[in-house]
Structures are given as C-alpha cells and as structure tokens.
Amino acid sequence: MRIIAGSGRGRTLVAPKGTDTRPTQDYVRESLFNILLRNVPDAKVLDLFAGSGALALEALSRGAQYAVLADSGAQAYASILRNVETLKAQDRAKVYKSEWQTTLACLAAEKQRFSLVFLDPPYRLEGIETIFMRLAELSLLEKDALVVAERARGNEPMLDARFEKTDVRRYGDTEIYFFVFHGEEKSHAE
C-alpha cells in the first residue's frame, strides 16, 4: 500500500496485521480521489475507523489542511502513528485511539468542524446511519461537507433530507456512497 499522488507520492504505508481491518485497495483509493479532486485542497478531514489511515493521509498528501484519524484497535492505532510519521504529517494530523462515539464527543468538545469525512466502519457494524446523525447533531460538519461511506454491496445508508446522496460507485463487493450535508432538514413547503 502506498500514497498515490501529491507531496507524499510513492511513500509506503503499513497496514494493521490480522483481519480486523480491510485497507482500501490502491486502485479504489485512486478512483476515489479522482472523484474527490475538488474537495481535497484545504479540506478539514475526519477519517473515522481509519485502519491504516491511508484515506486521510492521501488527502493530506494532496493538499488537505489537516486530518483527524481515529480507530479503536491497538494495531490500527500503531499503524496510523507510523504512517503519519512516514509522511512527516505530525503537525497536520491528530490521532485518536477510541471508539467512534468517544472520538465524536471529544471533537465536539473541541468545536471541530469538518469538510470531508471518511466512514469505513467494519461491514458487520449495524446502523451506520447513527454515525451520520451524531456528526450532524454534534455540529461536526460544515455546510456542504462531503461524507464518503464505504459499505458492503447492498447496504446503502438510509438518511434524512439533510444528507443528499450525490454518487455511488461499485468495486466488487464494495460500494462507496457520497453524501453532501446540507444542514437543517428542509421543510416540505420549500
């Protein structure tokens, strides 16, 4: 696994050992970032369930302002720290070793807001919609923030009108959903 483009291009990343994480394959990441081209420069990135941190670190390499990477797994956390060091991104990356609920609560207390969010939870995790709702409730999303969610094929998140699905891409048994956060729910009269 490597950084595909930008200032860190070609740098090798380490992935956690075992089957608890499934790193996004290089060709999928390259396709994803071709889609995100305009969203990455100066972005404030949140990578929840970061695994190796490859998505956030690719964004930093391509000009994102800063990134928060979070994962509760000890091996994932160690891999993320090592990869942040490999990219020399310590001044633009903050790493949390905690469950997603705790991470979001800490970020809300710090009054953080993000323009680009990656959600790649374990496929067995039910109720990804709850994560979207907490991001909104805790005011962690800027208006028109882009939330990118990776799911097993056929598990589309069902969200309210604050989140507009703008695209979906399929890669084998994986689907990547793109949602834009519009803020408060629109009334039916509009």
Backbone as a chain_set.jsonl record, in Angstrom:
{"seq": "MRIIAGSGRGRTLVAPKGTDTRPTQDYVRESLFNILLRNVPDAKVLDLFAGSGALALEALSRGAQYAVLADSGAQAYASILRNVETLKAQDRAKVYKSEWQTTLACLAAEKQRFSLVFLDPPYRLEGIETIFMRLAELSLLEKDALVVAERARGNEPMLDARFEKTDVRRYGDTEIYFFVFHGEEKSHAE", "coords": {"N": [[0.851, -1.166, 0.0], [0.498, 2.233, -0.806], [1.106, 5.835, -0.934], [-0.605, 7.598, -3.384], [-0.576, 10.031, -4.871], [0.55, 13.489, -4.934], [2.344, 15.367, -2.37], [3.421, 13.3, -0.831], [3.74, 11.212, -2.553], [4.242, 7.859, -3.561], [5.28, 6.987, -1.154], [5.486, 4.322, 1.145], [2.969, 2.705, 2.997], [2.075, 1.195, 6.119], [-0.055, -1.496, 7.083], [-2.464, -2.569, 9.515], [-1.942, -5.736, 11.085], [-3.708, -8.863, 10.663], [-7.276, -9.599, 10.492], [-9.035, -7.655, 11.227], [-9.173, -5.16, 10.052], [-9.791, -3.823, 6.762], [-7.904, -2.669, 4.446], [-8.424, -0.044, 2.089], [-8.111, -0.773, -1.255], [-5.381, 0.131, -3.456], [-6.147, 0.83, -6.141], [-8.838, 1.423, -5.831], [-8.718, 3.54, -4.037], [-7.338, 5.371, -5.625], [-9.222, 5.831, -7.672], [-11.302, 6.882, -6.088], [-10.118, 9.28, -5.137], [-9.78, 10.612, -7.532], [-12.4, 11.277, -8.056], [-12.859, 12.961, -5.903], [-11.361, 15.194, -6.396], [-11.75, 18.116, -6.388], [-12.581, 18.512, -3.802], [-10.589, 18.083, -1.937], [-8.226, 19.878, -1.64], [-7.205, 22.069, 0.919], [-9.053, 20.965, 2.669], [-10.715, 20.002, 5.721], [-10.302, 17.184, 7.325], [-11.897, 14.221, 8.471], [-11.253, 11.001, 9.43], [-12.839, 8.379, 10.286], [-12.77, 5.223, 11.88], [-10.23, 4.568, 10.877], [-8.25, 2.609, 10.277], [-5.457, 1.928, 8.561], [-5.06, 4.531, 8.072], [-4.831, 5.431, 5.519], [-6.664, 6.798, 3.796], [-7.097, 9.421, 4.898], [-4.427, 10.236, 4.992], [-3.719, 10.188, 2.304], [-5.334, 12.286, 1.489], [-4.1, 14.412, 2.9], [-1.613, 14.383, 1.632], [-2.409, 15.312, -0.809], [-3.072, 17.941, -0.371], [-4.897, 18.611, 1.683], [-5.918, 20.537, 4.526], [-5.752, 19.748, 7.3], [-5.978, 16.697, 9.261], [-7.995, 14.452, 11.147], [-7.599, 11.362, 12.536], [-9.032, 8.33, 13.477], [-9.278, 5.341, 15.349], [-10.23, 2.411, 17.075], [-8.752, 0.148, 17.463], [-5.769, -1.389, 18.67], [-3.596, -2.236, 17.022], [-4.256, -0.927, 14.638], [-4.108, 1.753, 15.474], [-1.343, 1.917, 16.081], [-0.306, 1.492, 13.508], [-1.338, 3.734, 12.169], [-0.03, 5.852, 13.532], [2.615, 5.303, 12.797], [2.419, 5.607, 10.011], [1.687, 8.3, 9.776], [4.022, 9.449, 10.692], [5.782, 8.525, 8.684], [4.888, 10.048, 6.537], [5.589, 12.479, 7.471], [3.727, 14.125, 8.719], [2.97, 15.006, 11.205], [2.397, 17.539, 12.223], [0.033, 18.19, 11.014], [-1.809, 16.287, 11.501], [-3.972, 14.61, 13.721], [-4.312, 12.004, 16.006], [-6.559, 9.624, 17.259], [-7.139, 7.073, 19.639], [-9.76, 5.473, 20.09], [-13.226, 4.512, 20.575], [-15.785, 5.213, 18.121], [-17.891, 6.816, 19.135], [-16.833, 8.085, 21.409], [-14.718, 9.46, 20.234], [-16.121, 11.29, 18.557], [-17.477, 12.792, 20.508], [-15.314, 13.999, 21.858], [-14.25, 15.556, 19.751], [-16.392, 17.275, 19.296], [-16.414, 18.664, 21.726], [-14.076, 20.049, 21.39], [-14.88, 21.771, 19.496], [-14.555, 21.208, 16.789], [-14.867, 21.153, 13.2], [-15.699, 19.661, 10.126], [-14.941, 19.327, 6.625], [-14.692, 17.222, 4.941], [-15.39, 13.868, 5.278], [-14.5, 10.562, 6.018], [-16.009, 7.472, 6.234], [-15.525, 4.306, 7.076], [-16.541, 1.882, 8.389], [-16.396, -1.32, 10.148], [-17.821, -3.91, 8.191], [-19.651, -5.474, 9.511], [-20.751, -3.815, 11.364], [-23.722, -2.529, 12.457], [-26.248, -0.09, 11.659], [-25.074, 2.322, 10.542], [-26.196, 4.713, 9.975], [-26.633, 5.995, 12.388], [-24.152, 7.07, 12.983], [-23.881, 9.077, 11.037], [-26.0, 10.726, 11.909], [-25.096, 11.504, 14.468], [-22.802, 12.967, 13.761], [-24.048, 15.177, 12.58], [-25.754, 16.118, 14.687], [-23.896, 16.847, 16.639], [-22.76, 19.02, 15.507], [-20.494, 18.736, 13.851], [-20.034, 18.889, 11.189], [-19.281, 20.935, 8.438], [-21.306, 23.213, 6.505], [-22.398, 21.833, 3.486], [-20.498, 19.849, 3.63], [-18.729, 16.923, 2.619], [-19.489, 13.561, 2.905], [-18.105, 10.457, 2.814], [-18.87, 7.166, 2.476], [-17.985, 3.829, 2.958], [-19.283, 0.705, 2.198], [-20.519, -2.704, 2.427], [-21.702, -4.223, -0.532], [-25.049, -3.422, -1.338], [-25.836, -2.359, 1.09], [-26.857, 0.315, 1.543], [-26.734, 3.434, 3.218], [-29.548, 4.784, 4.872], [-30.718, 7.885, 4.965], [-31.777, 11.093, 6.375], [-33.219, 14.146, 4.934], [-31.229, 16.039, 5.264], [-28.908, 15.021, 4.321], [-27.72, 14.57, 1.17], [-27.576, 12.158, -1.283], [-25.112, 11.989, -3.643], [-23.637, 10.431, -5.332], [-22.711, 7.048, -6.166], [-20.427, 4.416, -6.146], [-19.279, 1.315, -7.393], [-17.198, -1.36, -6.513], [-16.329, -4.398, -6.983], [-17.412, -6.297, -4.291], [-17.87, -4.082, -2.794], [-19.322, -0.933, -2.029], [-19.181, 2.557, -2.517], [-20.439, 5.374, -1.114], [-21.479, 8.717, -1.634], [-22.254, 11.554, 0.116], [-23.688, 14.757, 0.514], [-23.788, 17.148, 3.017], [-26.384, 19.185, 3.92], [-27.182, 20.681, 6.06], [-29.715, 21.916, 8.195], [-32.836, 20.118, 8.151], [-34.898, 20.302, 5.281], [-38.026, 21.915, 4.937], [-41.211, 20.588, 3.882], [-42.618, 22.463, 2.489], [-40.913, 23.981, 1.015]], "CA": [[0.0, 0.0, 0.0], [1.346, 3.419, -0.939], [0.45, 7.098, -1.258], [-0.708, 7.585, -4.84], [-0.247, 11.31, -5.507], [0.799, 14.624, -4.057], [3.659, 15.55, -1.751], [3.908, 12.031, -0.281], [3.613, 10.193, -3.599], [5.161, 6.727, -3.577], [5.654, 6.525, 0.189], [4.838, 3.076, 1.528], [2.233, 2.711, 4.253], [1.887, -0.112, 6.749], [-1.439, -1.805, 7.451], [-2.534, -3.427, 10.701], [-1.984, -7.175, 10.82], [-4.952, -9.517, 11.042], [-8.453, -9.425, 9.638], [-9.944, -6.659, 11.807], [-9.303, -4.031, 9.126], [-9.625, -4.13, 5.345], [-7.441, -1.439, 3.801], [-8.951, 0.249, 0.765], [-7.094, -1.111, -2.247], [-4.81, 1.296, -4.131], [-6.905, 1.247, -7.324], [-10.09, 2.018, -5.356], [-8.336, 4.834, -3.475], [-7.022, 6.258, -6.754], [-10.506, 6.191, -8.277], [-11.992, 7.73, -5.126], [-9.52, 10.617, -5.105], [-10.084, 11.261, -8.814], [-13.749, 11.829, -7.873], [-12.794, 13.995, -4.86], [-10.339, 16.156, -6.804], [-12.013, 19.499, -5.967], [-12.938, 18.553, -2.383], [-9.459, 17.796, -1.056], [-7.362, 21.002, -1.252], [-7.601, 22.848, 2.096], [-10.12, 20.282, 3.417], [-10.556, 19.582, 7.11], [-10.671, 15.784, 7.107], [-12.092, 13.268, 9.566], [-11.212, 9.606, 8.981], [-13.328, 7.556, 11.387], [-12.444, 3.827, 11.547], [-9.16, 4.882, 9.926], [-7.45, 1.448, 9.857], [-4.066, 2.329, 8.352], [-5.029, 5.978, 7.882], [-4.483, 5.704, 4.124], [-7.546, 7.783, 3.153], [-6.76, 10.759, 5.399], [-3.056, 10.576, 4.619], [-3.767, 10.518, 0.878], [-5.892, 13.642, 1.42], [-3.046, 15.338, 3.323], [-0.621, 14.416, 0.557], [-2.997, 16.061, -1.931], [-3.319, 19.337, -0.031], [-5.849, 18.884, 2.763], [-5.377, 21.41, 5.563], [-5.374, 18.879, 8.415], [-6.807, 15.499, 9.357], [-8.146, 13.714, 12.385], [-7.709, 9.939, 12.243], [-9.458, 7.642, 14.696], [-9.562, 3.912, 15.306], [-10.166, 1.871, 18.44], [-7.859, -1.004, 17.508], [-4.384, -1.093, 19.044], [-2.725, -2.38, 15.846], [-4.585, 0.16, 13.713], [-3.544, 2.97, 16.058], [0.112, 1.867, 15.881], [-0.059, 1.675, 12.073], [-1.621, 5.127, 11.824], [1.075, 6.674, 14.042], [3.791, 5.054, 11.958], [2.183, 6.18, 8.687], [1.744, 9.761, 9.922], [5.453, 9.753, 10.771], [6.347, 8.291, 7.352], [4.521, 11.191, 5.693], [6.026, 13.683, 8.17], [2.491, 14.911, 8.806], [2.613, 15.137, 12.613], [1.864, 18.872, 12.506], [-1.276, 18.362, 10.354], [-2.643, 15.114, 11.783], [-4.212, 14.267, 15.12], [-4.725, 10.6, 16.015], [-7.293, 9.174, 18.441], [-7.375, 5.641, 19.832], [-11.011, 5.406, 20.846], [-14.438, 4.151, 19.84], [-16.262, 6.362, 17.349], [-18.732, 7.689, 19.956], [-15.931, 8.875, 22.24], [-13.994, 10.37, 19.339], [-17.004, 12.386, 18.155], [-17.72, 13.636, 21.681], [-14.094, 14.804, 22.061], [-14.159, 16.535, 18.668], [-17.433, 18.279, 19.539], [-15.944, 19.48, 22.847], [-13.023, 20.917, 20.832], [-15.556, 22.599, 18.485], [-14.019, 20.884, 15.46], [-15.832, 21.022, 12.106], [-15.017, 19.007, 9.016], [-15.498, 19.499, 5.287], [-14.596, 15.931, 4.263], [-15.404, 12.789, 6.269], [-14.455, 9.188, 5.519], [-16.574, 6.465, 7.139], [-15.289, 2.951, 6.58], [-16.654, 1.016, 9.566], [-16.482, -2.757, 9.85], [-19.061, -4.246, 7.489], [-20.591, -6.09, 10.441], [-21.347, -2.773, 12.196], [-25.085, -2.161, 12.06], [-26.697, 1.254, 11.996], [-24.155, 3.398, 10.172], [-26.996, 5.944, 9.981], [-26.427, 6.629, 13.692], [-22.916, 7.857, 12.916], [-24.235, 10.295, 10.294], [-26.845, 11.572, 12.756], [-24.257, 12.092, 15.526], [-21.984, 14.004, 13.123], [-24.907, 16.351, 12.41], [-26.219, 16.59, 15.995], [-22.78, 17.434, 17.372], [-22.266, 20.154, 14.694], [-19.142, 18.431, 13.407], [-19.958, 19.025, 9.736], [-19.503, 22.234, 7.814], [-22.357, 23.178, 5.488], [-21.932, 21.236, 2.228], [-19.438, 18.867, 3.856], [-18.888, 15.674, 1.882], [-19.277, 12.36, 3.717], [-17.858, 9.309, 1.941], [-19.081, 5.961, 3.281], [-17.713, 2.552, 2.293], [-20.154, -0.341, 2.736], [-20.686, -3.922, 1.629], [-22.714, -4.025, -1.576], [-26.433, -3.611, -0.927], [-26.077, -1.796, 2.427], [-26.889, 1.771, 1.422], [-27.252, 4.153, 4.373], [-30.823, 5.481, 4.676], [-30.528, 9.119, 5.721], [-32.812, 12.109, 6.202], [-33.014, 15.115, 3.858], [-30.023, 16.849, 5.465], [-27.834, 14.373, 3.579], [-28.097, 14.282, -0.213], [-26.691, 11.218, -1.969], [-24.728, 12.571, -4.922], [-22.981, 9.447, -6.187], [-22.365, 5.745, -5.596], [-19.515, 3.676, -7.015], [-19.179, -0.092, -7.017], [-15.905, -2.015, -6.734], [-16.515, -5.762, -6.495], [-18.484, -6.392, -3.298], [-17.844, -2.841, -2.028], [-19.948, 0.262, -2.588], [-18.782, 3.804, -1.881], [-21.523, 6.345, -1.209], [-21.094, 10.108, -1.458], [-23.372, 12.352, 0.625], [-23.419, 16.155, 0.852], [-24.564, 17.588, 4.174], [-26.966, 20.5, 3.653], [-27.579, 21.355, 7.285], [-31.043, 21.629, 8.723], [-33.779, 19.458, 7.236], [-35.751, 21.216, 4.532], [-39.447, 21.676, 5.144], [-41.891, 20.11, 2.667], [-43.195, 23.608, 1.788], [-39.907, 24.598, 0.135]], "C": [[0.902, 1.235, 0.0], [0.484, 4.661, -1.121], [0.522, 7.255, -2.771], [-0.248, 8.89, -5.481], [0.025, 12.372, -4.454], [2.186, 14.615, -3.45], [4.256, 14.26, -1.201], [3.913, 10.896, -1.29], [4.704, 9.125, -3.509], [5.567, 6.233, -2.203], [4.832, 5.303, 0.557], [4.191, 3.204, 2.897], [2.154, 1.296, 4.805], [0.416, -0.271, 7.101], [-1.424, -2.672, 8.698], [-2.584, -4.897, 10.29], [-3.344, -7.727, 11.228], [-6.092, -9.17, 10.109], [-9.433, -8.39, 10.183], [-10.133, -5.441, 10.901], [-9.14, -4.538, 7.701], [-9.206, -2.844, 4.654], [-8.065, -1.275, 2.409], [-7.843, 0.039, -0.25], [-6.646, 0.141, -2.995], [-5.666, 1.757, -5.311], [-8.237, 1.879, -6.936], [-9.806, 3.407, -4.797], [-8.024, 5.836, -4.591], [-8.299, 6.732, -7.441], [-11.268, 7.162, -7.377], [-11.432, 9.148, -5.161], [-9.63, 11.332, -6.448], [-11.462, 11.914, -8.74], [-13.703, 13.037, -6.93], [-11.877, 15.165, -5.2], [-10.545, 17.565, -6.251], [-12.274, 19.614, -4.457], [-11.747, 18.467, -1.437], [-8.609, 19.014, -0.693], [-7.994, 21.832, -0.128], [-8.72, 22.209, 2.922], [-9.694, 20.051, 4.866], [-11.15, 18.181, 7.153], [-10.841, 15.034, 8.421], [-12.123, 11.882, 8.953], [-11.556, 8.738, 10.194], [-13.163, 6.101, 10.983], [-11.275, 3.83, 10.561], [-8.324, 3.68, 9.488], [-5.98, 1.801, 9.769], [-3.928, 3.845, 8.255], [-4.812, 6.392, 6.442], [-5.364, 6.776, 3.485], [-7.2, 9.206, 3.607], [-5.363, 11.178, 4.976], [-2.942, 10.877, 3.128], [-4.307, 11.939, 0.702], [-4.848, 14.68, 1.838], [-1.988, 15.484, 2.238], [-1.096, 15.277, -0.609], [-3.46, 17.47, -1.543], [-4.389, 19.631, 0.992], [-5.15, 19.696, 3.85], [-4.886, 20.612, 6.768], [-6.323, 17.696, 8.445], [-6.819, 14.972, 10.774], [-8.395, 12.267, 11.985], [-8.047, 9.222, 13.534], [-9.713, 6.171, 14.428], [-9.398, 3.38, 16.727], [-9.191, 0.708, 18.569], [-6.418, -0.62, 17.794], [-3.442, -1.193, 17.847], [-2.984, -1.281, 14.82], [-3.96, 1.465, 14.203], [-2.034, 3.028, 15.831], [0.463, 2.094, 14.412], [-0.271, 3.124, 11.663], [-0.474, 6.025, 12.288], [2.321, 6.524, 13.175], [3.63, 5.705, 10.579], [2.195, 7.708, 8.709], [3.199, 10.203, 9.961], [6.124, 9.583, 9.409], [6.083, 9.477, 6.432], [5.0, 12.52, 6.278], [4.863, 14.666, 8.304], [2.058, 15.148, 10.25], [1.996, 16.495, 12.937], [0.486, 19.112, 11.881], [-2.224, 17.204, 10.622], [-2.75, 14.901, 13.287], [-4.819, 12.867, 15.126], [-5.39, 10.268, 17.349], [-7.353, 7.652, 18.458], [-8.603, 5.526, 20.726], [-12.149, 4.939, 19.95], [-14.997, 5.406, 19.175], [-17.091, 7.328, 18.194], [-17.875, 8.631, 20.802], [-15.182, 9.895, 21.401], [-14.87, 11.559, 18.969], [-17.297, 13.33, 19.314], [-16.523, 14.546, 21.955], [-13.985, 15.901, 21.007], [-15.197, 17.64, 18.839], [-17.013, 19.217, 20.672], [-14.858, 20.459, 22.388], [-13.574, 21.876, 19.777], [-14.95, 22.421, 17.095], [-15.159, 20.821, 14.449], [-15.063, 20.544, 10.878], [-15.736, 19.249, 7.695], [-15.481, 18.198, 4.488], [-14.465, 14.836, 5.318], [-15.388, 11.449, 5.554], [-15.003, 8.267, 6.598], [-16.384, 5.099, 6.504], [-15.351, 1.989, 7.766], [-16.621, -0.458, 9.172], [-17.829, -3.069, 9.2], [-20.101, -4.827, 8.43], [-21.262, -5.056, 11.346], [-22.71, -2.382, 11.635], [-25.332, -0.691, 12.376], [-25.715, 2.365, 11.705], [-24.88, 4.75, 10.158], [-26.82, 6.711, 11.286], [-25.182, 7.51, 13.682], [-23.175, 9.163, 12.165], [-25.015, 11.263, 11.185], [-26.031, 12.25, 13.858], [-23.343, 13.184, 14.96], [-22.775, 15.302, 12.988], [-25.302, 16.954, 13.756], [-25.132, 17.316, 16.775], [-22.149, 18.609, 16.633], [-20.827, 19.96, 14.253], [-18.952, 18.619, 11.905], [-20.162, 20.471, 9.305], [-20.664, 22.1, 6.838], [-21.722, 22.714, 4.18], [-20.714, 20.331, 2.404], [-19.766, 17.611, 3.052], [-18.559, 14.514, 2.814], [-19.215, 11.18, 2.767], [-17.929, 8.055, 2.804], [-18.837, 4.713, 2.448], [-18.52, 1.462, 2.983], [-20.077, -1.588, 1.868], [-21.816, -3.661, 0.637], [-24.11, -4.329, -1.03], [-26.771, -3.067, 0.447], [-26.044, -0.277, 2.402], [-27.428, 2.408, 2.694], [-28.549, 4.885, 4.005], [-30.822, 6.712, 5.585], [-31.653, 10.109, 5.468], [-32.361, 13.152, 5.169], [-31.812, 16.034, 4.068], [-28.854, 16.319, 4.652], [-28.339, 14.007, 2.186], [-27.088, 13.313, -0.825], [-26.391, 11.787, -3.347], [-24.08, 11.571, -5.865], [-22.856, 8.132, -5.423], [-21.487, 5.043, -6.623], [-19.388, 2.262, -6.483], [-17.82, -0.651, -7.441], [-16.025, -3.416, -6.145], [-17.672, -5.803, -5.513], [-18.574, -5.155, -2.403], [-18.583, -1.737, -2.776], [-19.466, 1.469, -1.802], [-19.854, 4.835, -2.186], [-20.981, 7.741, -0.9], [-22.335, 10.896, -1.042], [-22.881, 13.771, 0.907], [-24.354, 16.541, 1.989], [-25.053, 19.013, 3.937], [-27.395, 21.234, 4.91], [-28.974, 20.963, 7.709], [-31.937, 20.979, 7.669], [-34.659, 20.501, 6.572], [-37.204, 20.875, 4.813], [-40.084, 21.259, 3.817], [-42.461, 21.28, 1.868], [-42.205, 24.243, 0.817], [-39.899, 24.0, -1.228]], "O": [[1.916, 1.288, 0.695], [-0.706, 4.567, -1.421], [1.581, 7.068, -3.371], [0.403, 8.865, -6.525], [-0.229, 12.186, -3.265], [3.091, 13.945, -3.947], [5.478, 14.139, -1.112], [4.074, 9.735, -0.914], [5.894, 9.421, -3.399], [6.148, 5.153, -2.093], [3.627, 5.255, 0.311], [4.783, 3.741, 3.834], [2.164, 0.321, 4.053], [-0.273, 0.709, 7.383], [-0.478, -3.428, 8.919], [-3.19, -5.253, 9.279], [-4.046, -7.127, 12.042], [-5.901, -8.533, 9.073], [-10.541, -8.256, 9.664], [-11.159, -4.765, 10.985], [-8.458, -5.531, 7.449], [-10.052, -2.017, 4.312], [-8.211, -2.241, 1.659], [-6.759, 0.607, -0.12], [-7.413, 1.09, -3.155], [-5.89, 2.957, -5.47], [-8.72, 2.773, -7.631], [-10.56, 4.346, -5.051], [-8.401, 7.005, -4.509], [-8.433, 7.915, -7.754], [-11.817, 8.155, -7.856], [-12.194, 10.114, -5.21], [-9.576, 12.561, -6.486], [-11.667, 12.99, -9.301], [-14.421, 14.017, -7.133], [-11.649, 16.036, -4.36], [-9.612, 18.151, -5.701], [-12.193, 20.71, -3.902], [-11.887, 18.752, -0.248], [-8.288, 19.178, 0.484], [-9.152, 22.239, -0.211], [-9.279, 22.867, 3.799], [-8.513, 19.926, 5.188], [-12.364, 18.012, 7.03], [-10.05, 15.184, 9.352], [-12.925, 11.612, 8.059], [-10.696, 8.409, 11.01], [-13.4, 5.772, 9.821], [-11.331, 3.164, 9.526], [-7.733, 3.726, 8.409], [-5.32, 1.96, 10.796], [-2.825, 4.383, 8.344], [-4.627, 7.576, 6.16], [-4.866, 7.589, 2.706], [-7.03, 10.095, 2.774], [-5.135, 12.34, 4.64], [-2.151, 11.732, 2.729], [-3.808, 12.703, -0.124], [-4.726, 15.721, 1.193], [-1.524, 16.59, 1.963], [-0.292, 15.892, -1.308], [-4.168, 18.119, -2.314], [-4.766, 20.791, 1.164], [-3.946, 19.56, 4.065], [-3.748, 20.776, 7.206], [-7.34, 17.681, 7.752], [-5.826, 15.027, 11.499], [-9.291, 11.979, 11.192], [-7.427, 9.469, 14.568], [-10.293, 5.804, 13.406], [-8.539, 3.839, 17.481], [-8.84, 0.324, 19.684], [-5.901, 0.348, 17.236], [-2.581, -0.332, 17.668], [-2.051, -0.764, 14.206], [-3.351, 2.195, 13.422], [-1.505, 4.066, 15.434], [1.418, 2.806, 14.104], [0.52, 3.681, 10.9], [0.002, 6.866, 11.525], [2.994, 7.507, 12.861], [4.576, 6.281, 10.043], [2.662, 8.338, 7.76], [3.572, 11.201, 9.345], [6.947, 10.412, 9.021], [6.946, 9.866, 5.645], [4.836, 13.569, 5.653], [4.997, 15.862, 8.042], [0.893, 15.461, 10.496], [1.158, 16.591, 13.834], [-0.161, 20.116, 12.178], [-3.31, 17.136, 10.047], [-1.767, 14.997, 14.022], [-5.728, 12.575, 14.349], [-4.867, 10.582, 18.418], [-7.587, 7.017, 17.43], [-8.498, 5.486, 21.952], [-12.045, 4.969, 18.724], [-14.719, 6.524, 19.609], [-17.005, 8.54, 17.995], [-18.159, 9.825, 20.897], [-15.026, 11.05, 21.799], [-14.43, 12.706, 19.051], [-17.359, 14.544, 19.121], [-16.697, 15.728, 22.25], [-13.664, 17.045, 21.33], [-14.917, 18.807, 18.562], [-17.231, 20.425, 20.59], [-14.734, 21.558, 22.928], [-12.836, 22.694, 19.228], [-14.85, 23.376, 16.325], [-16.286, 20.476, 14.801], [-13.934, 20.965, 10.627], [-16.961, 19.359, 7.643], [-16.173, 18.08, 3.477], [-13.554, 14.863, 6.145], [-16.149, 11.22, 4.614], [-14.528, 8.273, 7.733], [-17.02, 4.781, 5.499], [-14.353, 1.357, 8.114], [-16.796, -0.8, 8.002], [-18.86, -2.545, 9.621], [-21.301, -4.696, 8.186], [-22.238, -5.375, 12.025], [-22.828, -1.959, 10.485], [-24.693, -0.122, 13.261], [-25.534, 3.262, 12.528], [-24.254, 5.799, 10.311], [-26.855, 7.941, 11.292], [-25.163, 8.574, 14.302], [-22.741, 10.23, 12.601], [-24.732, 12.46, 11.216], [-26.242, 13.426, 14.154], [-23.133, 14.211, 15.605], [-22.254, 16.387, 13.243], [-25.199, 18.166, 13.947], [-25.408, 18.283, 17.486], [-21.126, 19.139, 17.066], [-20.031, 20.898, 14.276], [-17.832, 18.519, 11.403], [-21.094, 21.142, 9.748], [-20.974, 20.996, 6.391], [-20.632, 23.158, 3.82], [-19.982, 20.075, 1.447], [-20.933, 17.283, 2.837], [-17.496, 14.482, 3.435], [-20.152, 10.93, 2.008], [-17.152, 7.894, 3.745], [-19.407, 4.554, 1.369], [-18.453, 1.309, 4.203], [-19.629, -1.537, 0.722], [-22.774, -2.954, 0.95], [-24.331, -5.338, -0.361], [-27.88, -3.283, 0.935], [-25.291, 0.347, 3.151], [-28.463, 1.982, 3.206], [-28.633, 5.525, 2.957], [-30.912, 6.599, 6.808], [-32.39, 9.995, 4.489], [-31.27, 13.055, 4.607], [-31.413, 16.739, 3.142], [-27.924, 17.058, 4.33], [-29.279, 13.225, 2.046], [-25.894, 13.605, -0.882], [-27.306, 12.04, -4.131], [-23.981, 11.826, -7.066], [-22.891, 8.109, -4.193], [-21.769, 5.072, -7.821], [-19.39, 2.039, -5.272], [-17.363, -0.444, -8.565], [-15.842, -3.601, -4.941], [-18.786, -5.397, -5.845], [-19.263, -5.169, -1.383], [-18.482, -1.622, -3.998], [-19.354, 1.419, -0.577], [-20.144, 5.135, -3.344], [-20.138, 7.916, -0.02], [-23.34, 10.908, -1.753], [-21.8, 13.966, 1.464], [-25.559, 16.292, 1.931], [-24.254, 19.934, 3.774], [-27.934, 22.336, 4.811], [-29.365, 19.801, 7.593], [-31.819, 21.246, 6.474], [-35.107, 21.455, 7.207], [-37.572, 19.705, 4.915], [-39.544, 21.55, 2.75], [-42.763, 21.118, 0.686], [-42.605, 24.96, -0.1], [-39.111, 24.412, -2.079]]}, "num_chains": 1, "name": "protein.A"}
